[in-house]
Amino acid sequence: MNGLTAADFADTGQWRLIVKLYHGGISAHLENTIHKDLEPQLLFSEEWEQDPDTLLRHIENAVYDHPRVLDDFSARIIVFDPKTIFFPTHLMEEHDGAEETFYTAVYEADPADVMTDTFGSVTAAYSPAPGLKGFLSRTFPGAKVESHLMEYIRKFSSQDEGVRMYVTVRKGEADFVLLNNDELLTASTHPVKATEDVVYHLANIVEVYGFSIPETAISILPYEGAEELESKLSSIGGECKIIS
């Protein structure tokens, strides 16, 4: 038993809402801000076929079908978008609209739909669906909206030293974050179907930046095939570990 009462669960001040938005789904759970050892409480999780033309409608329907997420929680919304670019923060500070200019030079999007997430000297720009930025600002006023890749950068940039790669694998895609000490070299998402695809992308990324798998410390976030990936990378000289 966790010792919480009905009043505890009804007290929105005790909980932080975490919403994760994917191209193929959404999940929402609550984290207790007082009882740190309490497991996150899942509110709902849904999946759908990926289609940028219907993504916003799927997200809207999921949110309105689960009105508990509209309660007065402090909230973090983590947006998973493979079409994310990074650029120096000072460029955005020096030039109005730089984020929209840079993003739309690479990907097709309405400048009004471009979202940004800044961490120190690096800013991420992303735009997974037309109208999503406006929907989030109206529906979750005050929520902190983050890029999923920037979330990893925040978490790992101050951990350890040297050249290191962090790998996260989920259904159909994988994230790769390459750091040298606290400097971000690259962060990207690639489609994958098998462990071999993950190894291929990882090897290609480190080679582009002048390194090799044996000289790169590789950390794998847990997933169903993590041990297989660790084994394959170790067989070609990789220094690997599975982290939490």
N, C-alpha and C positions, 0 to 999 in steps of 0.2 A: 504494500500500500504506500502511496506517496504522501499521505497525510493531508492532501488538499481537500478543501470543502467546495461545495457548489458556489459559495461566495467567492472563493479564490478563482475559480474558473470564469466567473462572471466579471471579475475585476480586470478590465482591459489594461489598467496601469501595470499589472504584473506580467504582461505578456508582450513580446515583440513578434510581429507578423513578418514572416519570410515568404515571399512569393518568387518562384522561379519560372521564367517564361522562356519556352523553347519554340523553335519553328514547328515542332511536332507535338507540343503539349504544354501543360502547366501543372505546377504543384504549389501547394500552400501549407505551411505548418506554423505552429506557434512555439516560441521559445520562452521559457519562464525567466524573467529578469531577476528574480529573488532567489529561487531554488535552482542553483546552477547545475546540480546533479540530476535534475529531472529531464527525462528524455523528451525531445521535441514531440509535440502533439500534432499529428497529421490532420489537416482539415479536409483536403481533397486532393486528388490527382487525376488528370485526364490526358488522353492522347488522341491525336488525329493525324490524318494524312497531311504531309507538308505541302502547302500551297500559299505563296505570299499574298494571293488575291483574297483568300478567305481567313488568313491568320487573325486579323483584328476581330472579325466576327466570332471566331471560335473563342478568343480570349474574353470578349465581352460576355458571351453566353455563359462561359464557365464561371466568371465572377458573379454575374447576376443570379445564376442558379445556386450559388453558395453565399448568401448574403452575410454570413458570419464574418467574412473577410472585410466587409464594409464597416464593421464596428470601429470604434475610436482607438485603434492600436497605433503605437509607433510602428513604422514599417520599413523594411528593406525590400526592394524589388530588384532581382538579379536577372538581367536580360542576356540570354545566350544567343549570340549572333555571329555566324562565321564571317560575315562581311563587316569586319571591324578593322579600322586603320588606326595607326598611332603616329603622333607627331609631337615635336617639342612644344611644351606648354607656352613658352614665351612667344611663339608665333601667334597663338590665339590672343594673348594679352596685348600684342603690338598691333594687330590688325582685326578690326571688327568683321565678324562673319568669316574668319579664316577657317573655322571648323567646317562650315557648310561648303566653302570653296574647295577645300582639300577633299572632303568626302565625295562631293558630286563630280569631282574630276576623276575619281576611281570607279564609283558605283552610281547607278541611276537612282535618284531619290529627289523628293521635294526638299529644298533646304529647310523648310519649316518642320520636317520630320526628323532631322538629324539630332541625335542626343549625344552628349559628351560626358566623360567621366575622367577626372583629373587626379593624378597622384604625383605630387612633386613636380619634377621636370617633364613628365610625360602625360599626354592627354589621349584618350581613346575616343573615337567617333564611330557611331553605329546607327543603323536605321532599319530595323527588321521588317517593318510594315507601315504603309501609309496610314496616318491617323493615330498610330500607337502612342506617340509622345503626348498628344493632346488628351487622349483617353486616360493615360496614367496620371497626368497632372490634374485632371478634373475628378477622377475617381478616388485617387489616393493623394490628396493634397498634403504636402509636407513629407511624403515618403522619400527616402533616399533611393534613387534609382542608380544602379551600378551595371557596368559591363562585367560579364563573367570572367573575361580574360584579365581585366584590371583587378578583380577580386583576388585572383591567384598571384598577381604581381605584388599586391599589397602584402599578402600573406608570406610570400617566399623571398622577397628581395632582401630582407635583413637576416635571413637564415643562412648560415654557412658562408663559405667564401669560395673563390675560384669559379671555374666554368662548370655550370650545372644545368641540367634539363629537368623540367617537371612535366610529367605526362598524365593526362586525365582522359580516360576512355569511357564512352557511354554508347548507347545504341546508335550505330551508324556514323559516328564521328569521334575525333580525338583532338584534344588541345595540347599544344606544345609551347612551353615557356622557357626560353633560353636566357640565362643570366650569366654575367661575368662579374663576380663580387656583387655589388648592389646595382650594377648597370644593366638595364634591359637591352638585350640584343634583338630579340624578336619574340612575338607572341602571336600564335595563329591557330586556326581550327581547320582540320582536313577531314574529308570523308574517308571512312575505313570500313572494311567488311570482315577482315581477319587480322590476326596478330601480325602476319607478314606485312600488311599494309602499314601498321604502326611502326614497325622496324624500318621500313622503307622511308617513310616521311621523316622519322627521327634522324636517320643516317644522312638523308639529303639536307636537312636543315643545318646540322652541325658542320657538314662539309662546306656548305655555302659560306658559313662564317669562319672558315679556316681551321676547324677542329676535326676531331674524329671521335667515334664512340669510345675507344679505350681511354681517351684523355678527358672525357666528360663524365661528371658524376650525375647519375640518372636516378631520379626519384619518381616512383609510380604510385599514384593514388589508388586505393583499393577498388577493384572491380572483379567481376567473375573470372576474367582471364589474366589477372595480374601475375600470377605465379608462372604461367606459360610465357608471358612477355618477359618477365625477369630471367627465365631460363634461356630464352633465345638470345637476349642481349648479353647475358653472361658468357654464352658460348662463343661470342665474337669479341670478347675482351671487355665488355661493358662493366663498369662498377655500378651495380644496381642495388636499390633497396625499395621496399614497399613501405610507404609512410601513411599515417592517418591524417 
